[in-house]
């Protein structure tokens, strides 16, 4: 049995694509290797959202190429920047995110000395494709691919195309299958969950309600990243009320990108800072202990000092629990790549200031959980083997001194004893189930 090694970078959708590729390869008769040196062929599933990540992937492509084994480059770089891959590894086969059903064909051809290029859209319903979970407690269900936005800085549409929403019955089937197989946490993921169903005459709140109404049981749903632009086009309050169901994590990942309306216009984001704040206020009004995550780009080419200070003031007002901070890098084939970039020293300075502020806010938000007692699902094993869990608000809770493998998938009662910048720490009072 020939072995295939798969290395993965990027978002939850990319992780799920890798899980699907593993499932399809196993069904085709291949084995999955744990090390590229042991494999007969290597696959790298790529991400292009950030320049540092792309640079690391370029290094890995060269490293895998140097092993002298057939190589398949899958994912976003294969679709958006095939010329880069072909320059690095001329013999590598290419498989785009919307062509992963062809992975076994690409592997078969490459092992025979040939080369395949699968970059078209097979429009496969990904939720019902076979997949191999990396974590038996957590099931990732991709609800749509592509996006409706036209942001100046992003390559997502180049890599994953226009919005393609998967059918609600297939999504429910995927969740039902995961429940039967013992999963307790479901990540509904896409490039923009708030755009889900626009091409089907549906929206994310209707999808969630259909899952919750038809699939009883004890489980949690985590809704992935959403864009304020599309909240104008769905019933916002209806979605916030769906979050009241105890099976939906009180977790909102709503990306703002800047606290300046001028910069948001330059980015073609399609909403204002006030829109973002109103949406957060609506969700927190219904779910006061909501965990808020957002994304901010520092140093967009048109961001001046006042724009940056407006971003700082937004963070101080809204007090997000977690912030993904990215320094601006020009991405190939995007409108923003034609703009003159700010001096790197200034971008680094702003990034440091924002990071310090966000760390302070995160720590203070975590302190509010001290003394809390409640149910936690252990859904992860830490690097040291300890259990890591999530409560109803999807708060990461470290449980030092515990056996994570023994507790994985169990519900435990926890008391929060310590606050840190990026998590809270607790002790187990009782194993519940």
PyMOL commands that set and color helices and strands:
alter all, ss='L'
color gray80, all
select helices_A, chain A and resi 12-27+36-38+51-65+76-80+82-88+97-111+126-128+156-160+168-180+193-195+204-214+228-233+236-242+261-267+273-286+305-318+335-338+344-367+404-407
alter helices_A, ss='H'
color red, helices_A
select strands_A, chain A and resi 3-8+31-32+41-46+70-75+93-95+117-118+138-142+144-145+164-165+185-189+220-223+226-227+251-255+291-298+322-327+373-381+387-390+396-399+411-419+424-431
alter strands_A, ss='S'
color yellow, strands_A
deselect
rebuild
show_as cartoon
